[in-house]
């Protein structure tokens, strides 16, 4: 499993209210949520992001409420992966549950520049950016299966078909 795209870089403590403002929480429709992703911190995000791009954050990315809207909005916007120094635990779990790959790497975050092309190889546990390679733990097979299935519920559905 791999991801490659342009980095959209933000700082520390990006909370779920910044990722998707509370005024848009009347829906779970991904197509609607993606229109407002990152609106309060970067009004141009939705017009710049392209399918496959990579979101980069600092410490405690996804802090705040436990709502799933934030991960849904990010994934629907076209982001293929989020790299951060650290994630709020509930955000981490919500991301995996919907099949949004996320990786913790302080060294990569410090090095990656906004607008730079970033490549992630989940099988090898490598992030490549700016000519540098950063080693991270590879995803365990069960998490890869969840992400590749498009989320936990899809994975469970596939298991039940067997």
N, C-alpha and C positions, 0 to 999 in steps of 0.2 A: 504494500500500500504506500502510495507516494502523494505528495502535494507540491505544487509549484505555483508561485504567484508573487505579485507585488506586495510589499509590506506596507501596512497602515499602522503606524506606531503611535501609542499613547502612553501615558505615565502610570504612576501608582494609584491604587485605590479607585479604579474605575468601577463604579457600582452599577447595580442593575437598573437604577433609576436614570442613569446617564445612557446606558446601553439602549433601553427602551423606556422613555418617559411614561410615568403613571397615567397620563391622560389618554394613552393609547391601549390601555389594558382591558378594554371592553371586548376584545376579540382574541382568539387563538389562531386566526387565519394567517399563515406564514406570508402570503402574498401581500396582505395589508401591513403586517408588522414590519416587513423589510423596508417599507417606505419611510419609516421613522427611526431606523436603527442609527444610533449614535448622534441623533439630531441635536441634542442639547450641548454636546461637546464639539461636534464637527458637522455643521449644517451641509457641507458638501460631500460628506461620506457616501451617501447613496448614489450620487452622480459619478463619483470616482471609482467606486469598487467594481471589480469585474469578477466574473465567475472564476473561482480558483485562487483568488487573492488570500493573503494571510494577515491576520490581525495580530499585532504584537503589543503586549502590555507589560507593566512593571509588576510590583508586588501587590498581592491581594486582589487580583483581577476578579471581577464578578461579585464583590462583596455587597452586602445589603440584603435585600429580601430574598426569599427562596423561590420566587416565581420563575416558572419555566419560560416565560415570554422572552427573556433576554437571550437565552440560547437559541430559541426558535428564530428570533429576529436576525441574529448573527448568521446562522446557517442559511436562512432564506435569502439574505443579502448577497450570497455567493461566496462567502468566506469558506475556505476549505480546511482551515486549521487556525487555532489560536495558540500562540506561544507567549508565555508570561514567566516572570520570575517565580511567582506563586499564585495560586488560585484560592478563592474562598471555597471551602469544601463542598457546600451545597451546589455551587455553580459547576464545580468539577463533575459531580455526580449527574447533574441535569444535562450537562454537555454529552457525556458518554451515553446517557439514556436516550438522547435523540440522535445519536450518531454523529456528533460534532467532535472531531479529534482535537485534543488539546495536549500541550507539552509544556513542562516546566524546565526552563534553562536560563538561569541568571546570566551566564556568560554570553549566550546567544543574544539575549535581550539587550545587553550592554553594547554589543557590537553592531547589531542590525540597525540600519539607517532607514528612515521613512522613505518609501519609494524604491527601495532596493529589491531586487529579485531574490526570493528565498526558496530553497528547496528542502523538503522534509522527506526522509525515507524512514517510515515507521518500522519496517522490518529490520533494518540495520541499526536503527536508533541514531540517525544522523540528521543534523540541520546544517545546510550549506548556505552561506551568505557572505558576500564580499570577499570571495576567495578563501574563506576560512571554513573549517568543518568543526562542528560542535557535537560531541558524543552525548547522547541522552539514553536513558533506558528504553529498550525496544518495547513496544506494546506487547503484553502477554497475549497469547492466541485467543483467549476468550474475549478480551476487549476488542481485538481486531475483528473478531466475528460480529460483535455488536455494532461496531462502527461500519463495517462493510455491509451489514444488513440494513443499515439506515436507522438503527436504534434498537433499543432493548425489546420493545413490543414486536417489532418485525422479526427479530432473532427468535423470540419465543414462538411466534407463529410458524417460522420455518422448522423449528424443532418439532412442533406438533404435527407438521405435515409428514414427518419421517415415519 
